[in-house]
C-alpha cells in the first residue's frame, strides 16, 4: 500500500510545474494586461527621456505601450476565435447546420387547402 502512494507522489513530481503558472498568467484579465502594457511603454519612454534628454522619446515609449496593448487584444481575439471554431465543429453545437437542414424541408409555395 505504501509503495502505491510513493508511486503516485513520484508521478506528481514528474508533472510539469510551469504549465499551471503559464495558464494562470494567460487567464489574466485583458484589461489588466492592457494597462500594464501601456504603463511599461510609458516607463520605457521616461527612461529614454532621462537617459538622452530628448523629450519626444517619451512619446515613442507611449506609442510602444499602446502598440503592445493592441497586440494583446489581437492575440486574445484570435485565441477566442480558435476556441469558437473548435466548438462549432462539435455536433451538439452545430445549430447552423440543423437550421439549414430544417429550411430545406419546408415548402413556402402556395398552399392548397
TILO-463516 format. One record per atom (N, C-alpha, C): residue number from 1; atom name; x, y, z. Coordinates in Angstrom, 3 decimals. Each point is the difference from the previous one (the first is absolute). Layout:
{nr->NUM, atom->CA, x->X, y->Y, z->Z} .
...
REM end
This chain:
{nr->1, atom->N, x->0.822, y->-1.182, z->0.000} .
{nr->1, atom->CA, x->-0.822, y->1.182, z->0.000} .
{nr->1, atom->C, x->0.874, y->1.257, z->0.000} .
{nr->2, atom->N, x->1.049, y->-0.013, z->0.774} .
{nr->2, atom->CA, x->0.890, y->1.159, z->0.078} .
{nr->2, atom->C, x->0.719, y->0.216, z->-1.324} .
{nr->3, atom->N, x->0.317, y->-1.098, z->-0.715} .
{nr->3, atom->CA, x->0.699, y->0.153, z->-1.275} .
{nr->3, atom->C, x->-0.899, y->0.673, z->-1.037} .
{nr->4, atom->N, x->-1.288, y->-0.264, z->0.062} .
{nr->4, atom->CA, x->-0.927, y->0.636, z->-0.940} .
{nr->4, atom->C, x->-0.068, y->1.514, z->0.255} .
{nr->5, atom->N, x->-0.010, y->0.406, z->1.262} .
{nr->5, atom->CA, x->-0.014, y->1.419, z->0.336} .
{nr->5, atom->C, x->1.298, y->0.670, z->-0.453} .
{nr->6, atom->N, x->1.125, y->-0.705, z->0.155} .
{nr->6, atom->CA, x->1.279, y->0.553, z->-0.455} .
{nr->6, atom->C, x->0.006, y->0.188, z->-1.512} .
{nr->7, atom->N, x->-0.591, y->-0.971, z->-0.722} .
{nr->7, atom->CA, x->-0.060, y->0.121, z->-1.454} .
{nr->7, atom->C, x->-0.837, y->1.205, z->-0.414} .
{nr->8, atom->N, x->-1.117, y->0.232, z->0.695} .
{nr->8, atom->CA, x->-0.841, y->1.143, z->-0.324} .
{nr->8, atom->C, x->0.737, y->1.311, z->0.269} .
{nr->9, atom->N, x->0.761, y->0.048, z->1.083} .
{nr->9, atom->CA, x->0.771, y->1.207, z->0.303} .
{nr->9, atom->C, x->1.085, y->0.241, z->-1.034} .
{nr->10, atom->N, x->0.623, y->-1.086, z->-0.474} .
{nr->10, atom->CA, x->1.028, y->0.144, z->-1.027} .
{nr->10, atom->C, x->-0.604, y->0.503, z->-1.309} .
{nr->11, atom->N, x->-1.203, y->-0.484, z->-0.347} .
{nr->11, atom->CA, x->-0.652, y->0.458, z->-1.226} .
{nr->11, atom->C, x->-0.340, y->1.478, z->0.096} .
{nr->12, atom->N, x->-0.451, y->0.457, z->1.175} .
{nr->12, atom->CA, x->-0.302, y->1.413, z->0.177} .
{nr->12, atom->C, x->1.266, y->0.836, z->-0.114} .
{nr->13, atom->N, x->1.127, y->-0.536, z->0.461} .
{nr->13, atom->CA, x->1.261, y->0.718, z->-0.085} .
{nr->13, atom->C, x->0.476, y->0.141, z->-1.432} .
{nr->14, atom->N, x->-0.379, y->-0.931, z->-0.874} .
{nr->14, atom->CA, x->0.423, y->0.044, z->-1.398} .
{nr->14, atom->C, x->-0.848, y->0.942, z->-0.838} .
{nr->15, atom->N, x->-1.189, y->0.326, z->0.452} .
{nr->15, atom->CA, x->-0.878, y->0.874, z->-0.769} .
{nr->15, atom->C, x->0.636, y->1.381, z->-0.106} .
{nr->16, atom->N, x->-0.203, y->0.654, z->-1.138} .
{nr->16, atom->CA, x->0.587, y->1.338, z->-0.153} .
{nr->16, atom->C, x->-0.626, y->0.986, z->0.975} .
{nr->17, atom->N, x->0.836, y->0.719, z->0.690} .
{nr->17, atom->CA, x->-0.473, y->0.966, z->0.990} .
{nr->17, atom->C, x->-0.181, y->1.378, z->-0.606} .
{nr->18, atom->N, x->0.579, y->0.232, z->-1.148} .
{nr->18, atom->CA, x->-0.063, y->1.310, z->-0.623} .
{nr->18, atom->C, x->-1.343, y->0.193, z->-0.711} .
{nr->19, atom->N, x->-0.593, y->-1.072, z->-0.488} .
{nr->19, atom->CA, x->-1.229, y->0.113, z->-0.779} .
{nr->19, atom->C, x->-1.127, y->0.697, z->0.761} .
{nr->20, atom->N, x->-0.280, y->-0.334, z->1.264} .
{nr->20, atom->CA, x->-1.061, y->0.741, z->0.712} .
{nr->20, atom->C, x->0.308, y->1.487, z->0.160} .
{nr->21, atom->N, x->1.262, y->0.324, z->0.148} .
{nr->21, atom->CA, x->0.383, y->1.410, z->0.136} .
{nr->21, atom->C, x->-0.257, y->0.736, z->-1.306} .
{nr->22, atom->N, x->0.330, y->-0.634, z->-1.113} .
{nr->22, atom->CA, x->-0.224, y->0.618, z->-1.306} .
{nr->22, atom->C, x->-1.494, y->0.155, z->-0.258} .
{nr->23, atom->N, x->-0.792, y->-1.017, z->0.333} .
{nr->23, atom->CA, x->-1.438, y->0.086, z->-0.196} .
{nr->23, atom->C, x->-0.615, y->1.093, z->0.870} .
{nr->24, atom->N, x->0.498, y->0.155, z->1.210} .
{nr->24, atom->CA, x->-0.508, y->1.050, z->0.887} .
{nr->24, atom->C, x->0.358, y->1.382, z->-0.544} .
{nr->25, atom->N, x->1.206, y->0.162, z->-0.488} .
{nr->25, atom->CA, x->0.407, y->1.287, z->-0.561} .
{nr->25, atom->C, x->-0.774, y->0.300, z->-1.277} .
{nr->26, atom->N, x->-0.318, y->-1.045, z->-0.757} .
{nr->26, atom->CA, x->-0.729, y->0.186, z->-1.244} .
{nr->26, atom->C, x->-1.445, y->0.405, z->0.250} .
{nr->27, atom->N, x->-0.540, y->-0.424, z->1.119} .
{nr->27, atom->CA, x->-1.399, y->0.298, z->0.285} .
{nr->27, atom->C, x->-0.184, y->1.330, z->0.731} .
{nr->28, atom->N, x->1.053, y->0.796, z->0.096} .
{nr->28, atom->CA, x->-0.147, y->1.329, z->0.599} .
{nr->28, atom->C, x->-0.975, y->0.827, z->-0.824} .
{nr->29, atom->N, x->-0.613, y->0.921, z->0.647} .
{nr->29, atom->CA, x->-0.971, y->0.844, z->-0.680} .
{nr->29, atom->C, x->0.669, y->0.773, z->-1.129} .
{nr->30, atom->N, x->-0.733, y->0.119, z->-1.086} .
{nr->30, atom->CA, x->0.532, y->0.725, z->-1.153} .
{nr->30, atom->C, x->0.218, y->1.472, z->0.340} .
{nr->31, atom->N, x->-0.880, y->0.547, z->0.804} .
{nr->31, atom->CA, x->0.144, y->1.397, z->0.399} .
{nr->31, atom->C, x->1.266, y->0.254, z->0.790} .
{nr->32, atom->N, x->0.316, y->-0.929, z->0.898} .
{nr->32, atom->CA, x->1.220, y->0.140, z->0.794} .
{nr->32, atom->C, x->1.226, y->-0.052, z->-0.905} .
{nr->33, atom->N, x->-0.011, y->-0.923, z->-0.967} .
{nr->33, atom->CA, x->1.161, y->-0.115, z->-0.882} .
{nr->33, atom->C, x->0.155, y->1.249, z->-0.871} .
{nr->34, atom->N, x->-1.116, y->0.623, z->-0.375} .
{nr->34, atom->CA, x->0.098, y->1.227, z->-0.790} .
{nr->34, atom->C, x->0.599, y->1.137, z->0.825} .
{nr->35, atom->N, x->-0.459, y->0.128, z->1.237} .
{nr->35, atom->CA, x->0.529, y->1.056, z->0.866} .
{nr->35, atom->C, x->1.482, y->-0.213, z->0.269} .
{nr->36, atom->N, x->0.373, y->-1.241, z->0.263} .
{nr->36, atom->CA, x->1.411, y->-0.298, z->0.270} .
{nr->36, atom->C, x->0.853, y->0.296, z->-1.228} .
{nr->37, atom->N, x->-0.485, y->-0.338, z->-1.187} .
{nr->37, atom->CA, x->0.762, y->0.263, z->-1.227} .
{nr->37, atom->C, x->0.218, y->1.498, z->-0.194} .
{nr->38, atom->N, x->-1.046, y->0.787, z->0.200} .
{nr->38, atom->CA, x->0.145, y->1.452, z->-0.166} .
{nr->38, atom->C, x->0.934, y->0.578, z->1.065} .
{nr->39, atom->N, x->-0.137, y->-0.457, z->1.241} .
{nr->39, atom->CA, x->0.892, y->0.499, z->1.060} .
{nr->39, atom->C, x->1.456, y->-0.374, z->-0.267} .
{nr->40, atom->N, x->0.228, y->-1.190, z->-0.514} .
{nr->40, atom->CA, x->1.375, y->-0.384, z->-0.334} .
{nr->40, atom->C, x->0.538, y->0.870, z->-1.136} .
{nr->41, atom->N, x->-0.844, y->0.307, z->-0.975} .
{nr->41, atom->CA, x->0.419, y->0.887, z->-1.079} .
{nr->41, atom->C, x->0.339, y->1.386, z->0.502} .
{nr->42, atom->N, x->-0.831, y->0.519, z->0.915} .
{nr->42, atom->CA, x->0.273, y->1.315, z->0.588} .
{nr->42, atom->C, x->1.315, y->-0.057, z->0.785} .
{nr->43, atom->N, x->0.229, y->-1.091, z->0.704} .
{nr->43, atom->CA, x->1.259, y->-0.162, z->0.739} .
{nr->43, atom->C, x->1.207, y->-0.021, z->-0.919} .
{nr->44, atom->N, x->-0.140, y->-0.703, z->-1.117} .
{nr->44, atom->CA, x->1.101, y->-0.039, z->-0.977} .
{nr->44, atom->C, x->0.226, y->1.400, z->-0.563} .
{nr->45, atom->N, x->-1.084, y->0.709, z->-0.309} .
{nr->45, atom->CA, x->0.133, y->1.365, z->-0.525} .
{nr->45, atom->C, x->0.645, y->0.941, z->1.000} .
{nr->46, atom->N, x->-0.409, y->-0.097, z->1.256} .
{nr->46, atom->CA, x->0.596, y->0.843, z->1.036} .
{nr->46, atom->C, x->1.490, y->-0.307, z->0.162} .
{nr->47, atom->N, x->0.340, y->-1.290, z->-0.045} .
{nr->47, atom->CA, x->1.402, y->-0.405, z->0.119} .
{nr->47, atom->C, x->0.823, y->0.551, z->-1.164} .
{nr->48, atom->N, x->-0.544, y->-0.124, z->-1.214} .
{nr->48, atom->CA, x->0.713, y->0.542, z->-1.167} .
{nr->48, atom->C, x->0.153, y->1.516, z->0.098} .
{nr->49, atom->N, x->-1.043, y->0.666, z->0.499} .
{nr->49, atom->CA, x->0.057, y->1.459, z->0.131} .
{nr->49, atom->C, x->1.047, y->0.420, z->1.017} .
{nr->50, atom->N, x->0.069, y->-0.700, z->1.139} .
{nr->50, atom->CA, x->0.974, y->0.387, z->1.023} .
{nr->50, atom->C, x->1.422, y->-0.347, z->-0.413} .
{nr->51, atom->N, x->0.177, y->-1.088, z->-0.749} .
{nr->51, atom->CA, x->1.349, y->-0.378, z->-0.423} .
{nr->51, atom->C, x->0.538, y->0.905, z->-1.097} .
{nr->52, atom->N, x->-0.872, y->0.398, z->-0.936} .
{nr->52, atom->CA, x->0.486, y->0.769, z->-1.139} .
{nr->52, atom->C, x->-0.309, y->1.489, z->0.096} .
{nr->53, atom->N, x->-1.036, y->0.369, z->0.760} .
{nr->53, atom->CA, x->-0.377, y->1.403, z->0.099} .
{nr->53, atom->C, x->-0.873, y->0.462, z->-1.153} .
{nr->54, atom->N, x->-0.407, y->-0.899, z->-0.872} .
{nr->54, atom->CA, x->-0.854, y->0.344, z->-1.140} .
{nr->54, atom->C, x->-1.454, y->-0.229, z->0.418} .
{nr->55, atom->N, x->-0.804, y->1.064, z->-0.014} .
{nr->55, atom->CA, x->-1.355, y->-0.053, z->0.524} .
{nr->55, atom->C, x->-0.960, y->-0.875, z->-0.791} .
{nr->56, atom->N, x->0.149, y->-0.040, z->-1.324} .
{nr->56, atom->CA, x->-0.961, y->-0.754, z->-0.805} .
{nr->56, atom->C, x->0.177, y->-1.506, z->0.130} .
{nr->57, atom->N, x->1.090, y->-0.459, z->0.608} .
{nr->57, atom->CA, x->0.168, y->-1.444, z->0.204} .
{nr->57, atom->C, x->-1.011, y->-0.547, z->1.004} .
{nr->58, atom->N, x->-0.533, y->0.887, z->0.850} .
{nr->58, atom->CA, x->-1.076, y->-0.408, z->0.910} .
{nr->58, atom->C, x->-1.202, y->-0.481, z->-0.809} .
{nr->59, atom->N, x->-0.315, y->0.721, z->-1.069} .
{nr->59, atom->CA, x->-1.131, y->-0.382, z->-0.843} .
{nr->59, atom->C, x->0.261, y->-1.278, z->-0.779} .
{nr->60, atom->N, x->1.246, y->-0.263, z->-0.310} .
{nr->60, atom->CA, x->0.345, y->-1.279, z->-0.645} .
{nr->60, atom->C, x->-0.330, y->-1.153, z->0.947} .
{nr->61, atom->N, x->0.320, y->0.174, z->1.269} .
{nr->61, atom->CA, x->-0.322, y->-1.028, z->0.989} .
{nr->61, atom->C, x->-1.495, y->-0.185, z->0.160} .
{nr->62, atom->N, x->-0.746, y->1.099, z->-0.010} .
{nr->62, atom->CA, x->-1.460, y->-0.097, z->0.094} .
{nr->62, atom->C, x->-0.538, y->-0.753, z->-1.210} .
{nr->63, atom->N, x->0.522, y->0.308, z->-1.173} .
{nr->63, atom->CA, x->-0.431, y->-0.701, z->-1.213} .
{nr->63, atom->C, x->0.312, y->-1.489, z->0.091} .
{nr->64, atom->N, x->1.162, y->-0.351, z->0.509} .
{nr->64, atom->CA, x->0.362, y->-1.410, z->0.169} .
{nr->64, atom->C, x->-0.980, y->-0.685, z->0.953} .
{nr->65, atom->N, x->-0.364, y->0.657, z->1.076} .
{nr->65, atom->CA, x->-0.952, y->-0.564, z->0.957} .
{nr->65, atom->C, x->-1.377, y->-0.214, z->-0.606} .
{nr->66, atom->N, x->-0.487, y->0.989, z->-0.751} .
{nr->66, atom->CA, x->-1.308, y->-0.125, z->-0.631} .
{nr->66, atom->C, x->0.030, y->-1.106, z->-1.049} .
{nr->67, atom->N, x->1.086, y->-0.092, z->-0.757} .
{nr->67, atom->CA, x->0.121, y->-1.062, z->-0.992} .
{nr->67, atom->C, x->0.006, y->-1.379, z->0.661} .
{nr->68, atom->N, x->0.660, y->-0.115, z->1.138} .
{nr->68, atom->CA, x->0.010, y->-1.266, z->0.725} .
{nr->68, atom->C, x->-1.390, y->-0.346, z->0.520} .
{nr->69, atom->N, x->-0.756, y->1.005, z->0.443} .
{nr->69, atom->CA, x->-1.366, y->-0.237, z->0.471} .
{nr->69, atom->C, x->-0.888, y->-0.477, z->-1.143} .
{nr->70, atom->N, x->0.136, y->0.608, z->-1.163} .
{nr->70, atom->CA, x->-0.776, y->-0.428, z->-1.167} .
{nr->70, atom->C, x->0.380, y->-1.414, z->-0.396} .
{nr->71, atom->N, x->1.270, y->-0.331, z->0.081} .
{nr->71, atom->CA, x->0.448, y->-1.356, z->-0.305} .
{nr->71, atom->C, x->-0.602, y->-1.009, z->0.980} .
{nr->72, atom->N, x->-0.094, y->0.365, z->1.273} .
{nr->72, atom->CA, x->-0.633, y->-0.875, z->0.989} .
{nr->72, atom->C, x->-1.461, y->-0.259, z->-0.337} .
{nr->73, atom->N, x->-0.710, y->1.044, z->-0.424} .
{nr->73, atom->CA, x->-1.408, y->-0.159, z->-0.377} .
{nr->73, atom->C, x->-0.108, y->-0.920, z->-1.209} .
{nr->74, atom->N, x->0.862, y->0.187, z->-0.986} .
{nr->74, atom->CA, x->-0.040, y->-0.842, z->-1.199} .
{nr->74, atom->C, x->0.280, y->-1.455, z->0.344} .
{nr->75, atom->N, x->0.978, y->-0.253, z->0.853} .
{nr->75, atom->CA, x->0.311, y->-1.375, z->0.391} .
{nr->75, atom->C, x->-1.160, y->-0.651, z->0.748} .
{nr->76, atom->N, x->-0.636, y->0.753, z->0.894} .
{nr->76, atom->CA, x->-1.143, y->-0.533, z->0.737} .
{nr->76, atom->C, x->-1.159, y->-0.288, z->-0.948} .
{nr->77, atom->N, x->-0.220, y->0.876, z->-0.965} .
{nr->77, atom->CA, x->-1.078, y->-0.209, z->-0.970} .
{nr->77, atom->C, x->0.257, y->-1.242, z->-0.839} .
{nr->78, atom->N, x->1.217, y->-0.139, z->-0.508} .
{nr->78, atom->CA, x->0.293, y->-1.159, z->-0.854} .
{nr->78, atom->C, x->-0.076, y->-1.300, z->0.796} .
{nr->79, atom->N, x->0.384, y->0.027, z->1.263} .
{nr->79, atom->CA, x->-0.094, y->-1.199, z->0.829} .
{nr->79, atom->C, x->-1.460, y->-0.386, z->0.218} .
{nr->80, atom->N, x->-0.848, y->0.986, z->0.299} .
{nr->80, atom->CA, x->-1.416, y->-0.286, z->0.192} .
{nr->80, atom->C, x->-0.659, y->-0.433, z->-1.303} .
{nr->81, atom->N, x->0.445, y->0.524, z->-1.120} .
{nr->81, atom->CA, x->-0.533, y->-0.409, z->-1.300} .
{nr->81, atom->C, x->0.303, y->-1.465, z->-0.269} .
{nr->82, atom->N, x->1.203, y->-0.453, z->0.351} .
{nr->82, atom->CA, x->0.351, y->-1.409, z->-0.175} .
{nr->82, atom->C, x->-0.860, y->-0.888, z->0.885} .
{nr->83, atom->N, x->-0.241, y->0.433, z->1.239} .
{nr->83, atom->CA, x->-0.855, y->-0.772, z->0.900} .
{nr->83, atom->C, x->-1.411, y->-0.080, z->-0.558} .
{nr->84, atom->N, x->-0.503, y->1.107, z->-0.531} .
{nr->84, atom->CA, x->-1.338, y->0.020, z->-0.591} .
{nr->84, atom->C, x->-0.083, y->-0.943, z->-1.187} .
{nr->85, atom->N, x->1.015, y->-0.008, z->-0.852} .
{nr->85, atom->CA, x->-0.007, y->-0.884, z->-1.168} .
{nr->85, atom->C, x->0.013, y->-1.463, z->0.414} .
{nr->86, atom->N, x->0.734, y->-0.322, z->1.050} .
{nr->86, atom->CA, x->0.019, y->-1.377, z->0.501} .
{nr->86, atom->C, x->-1.366, y->-0.394, z->0.547} .
{nr->87, atom->N, x->-0.663, y->0.915, z->0.712} .
{nr->87, atom->CA, x->-1.327, y->-0.292, z->0.522} .
{nr->87, atom->C, x->-1.017, y->-0.155, z->-1.123} .
{nr->88, atom->N, x->0.157, y->0.777, z->-1.060} .
{nr->88, atom->CA, x->-0.935, y->-0.080, z->-1.117} .
{nr->88, atom->C, x->0.084, y->-1.350, z->-0.705} .
{nr->89, atom->N, x->1.132, y->-0.677, z->0.089} .
{nr->89, atom->CA, x->0.167, y->-1.310, z->-0.635} .
{nr->89, atom->C, x->-0.699, y->-1.110, z->0.773} .
{nr->90, atom->N, x->-0.275, y->0.224, z->1.280} .
{nr->90, atom->CA, x->-0.643, y->-1.044, z->0.797} .
{nr->90, atom->C, x->-1.457, y->-0.137, z->-0.420} .
{nr->91, atom->N, x->-0.495, y->-1.237, z->-0.092} .
{nr->91, atom->CA, x->-1.363, y->-0.214, z->-0.501} .
{nr->91, atom->C, x->-1.088, y->0.634, z->0.872} .
{nr->92, atom->N, x->0.190, y->0.057, z->1.288} .
{nr->92, atom->CA, x->-1.057, y->0.539, z->0.853} .
{nr->92, atom->C, x->-0.134, y->1.517, z->-0.127} .
{nr->93, atom->N, x->1.015, y->0.664, z->-0.561} .
{nr->93, atom->CA, x->-0.077, y->1.441, z->-0.202} .
{nr->93, atom->C, x->-0.202, y->0.375, z->-1.458} .
{nr->94, atom->N, x->-0.289, y->-0.956, z->-0.834} .
{nr->94, atom->CA, x->-0.156, y->0.237, z->-1.434} .
{nr->94, atom->C, x->-1.427, y->0.462, z->-0.302} .
{nr->95, atom->N, x->-0.437, y->1.078, z->0.591} .
{nr->95, atom->CA, x->-1.357, y->0.502, z->-0.170} .
{nr->95, atom->C, x->-0.194, y->0.543, z->-1.416} .
{nr->96, atom->N, x->1.008, y->0.640, z->-0.540} .
{nr->96, atom->CA, x->-0.113, y->0.582, z->-1.331} .
{nr->96, atom->C, x->-0.322, y->-1.083, z->-1.024} .
{nr->97, atom->N, x->0.661, y->-1.123, z->0.083} .
{nr->97, atom->CA, x->-0.238, y->-1.099, z->-0.931} .
{nr->97, atom->C, x->-1.413, y->-0.557, z->0.190} .
{nr->98, atom->N, x->-0.450, y->-0.103, z->1.241} .
{nr->98, atom->CA, x->-1.347, y->-0.495, z->0.262} .
{nr->98, atom->C, x->-1.042, y->0.953, z->-0.569} .
{nr->99, atom->N, x->0.223, y->1.292, z->0.114} .
{nr->99, atom->CA, x->-0.936, y->0.973, z->-0.548} .
{nr->99, atom->C, x->-0.049, y->-0.067, z->-1.519} .
{nr->100, atom->N, x->1.143, y->-0.201, z->-0.628} .
{nr->100, atom->CA, x->0.033, y->-0.120, z->-1.448} .
{nr->100, atom->C, x->-0.742, y->-1.242, z->-0.457} .
{nr->101, atom->N, x->0.138, y->-1.099, z->0.715} .
{nr->101, atom->CA, x->-0.699, y->-1.230, z->-0.337} .
{nr->101, atom->C, x->-1.504, y->0.166, z->0.172} .
{nr->102, atom->N, x->-0.436, y->0.712, z->1.035} .
{nr->102, atom->CA, x->-1.420, y->0.218, z->0.239} .
{nr->102, atom->C, x->-0.619, y->0.879, z->-1.084} .
{nr->103, atom->N, x->0.742, y->0.972, z->-0.513} .
{nr->103, atom->CA, x->-0.518, y->0.886, z->-1.034} .
{nr->103, atom->C, x->-0.275, y->-0.755, z->-1.290} .
{nr->104, atom->N, x->0.752, y->-1.019, z->-0.301} .
{nr->104, atom->CA, x->-0.193, y->-0.776, z->-1.219} .
{nr->104, atom->C, x->-1.294, y->-0.799, z->0.047} .
{nr->105, atom->N, x->-0.455, y->-0.376, z->1.170} .
{nr->105, atom->CA, x->-1.180, y->-0.836, z->0.139} .
{nr->105, atom->C, x->-1.294, y->0.783, z->-0.176} .
{nr->106, atom->N, x->0.014, y->1.288, z->0.238} .
{nr->106, atom->CA, x->-1.217, y->0.790, z->-0.050} .
{nr->106, atom->C, x->-0.271, y->0.480, z->-1.412} .
{nr->107, atom->N, x->-1.294, y->0.067, z->-0.337} .
{nr->107, atom->CA, x->-0.417, y->0.492, z->-1.306} .
{nr->107, atom->C, x->-0.671, y->1.347, z->0.208} .
{nr->108, atom->N, x->0.538, y->1.027, z->-0.615} .
{nr->108, atom->CA, x->-0.541, y->1.336, z->0.158} .
{nr->108, atom->C, x->-0.871, y->0.392, z->-1.196} .
{nr->109, atom->N, x->-0.363, y->-0.940, z->-0.836} .
{nr->109, atom->CA, x->-0.809, y->0.278, z->-1.173} .
{nr->109, atom->C, x->-1.452, y->0.222, z->0.360} .
{nr->110, atom->N, x->-0.848, y->-0.042, z->-1.037} .
{nr->110, atom->CA, x->-1.425, y->0.174, z->0.218} .
{nr->110, atom->C, x->-0.550, y->-1.157, z->0.813} .
{nr->111, atom->N, x->-0.934, y->0.323, z->0.846} .
{nr->111, atom->CA, x->-0.620, y->-1.050, z->0.820} .
{nr->111, atom->C, x->-1.318, y->-0.407, z->-0.646} .
{nr->112, atom->N, x->-0.182, y->-1.262, z->-0.079} .
{nr->112, atom->CA, x->-1.263, y->-0.497, z->-0.544} .
{nr->112, atom->C, x->-0.768, y->-0.654, z->1.126} .
{nr->113, atom->N, x->-1.150, y->0.578, z->0.320} .
{nr->113, atom->CA, x->-0.822, y->-0.517, z->1.082} .
{nr->113, atom->C, x->-1.123, y->-0.794, z->-0.529} .
REM end
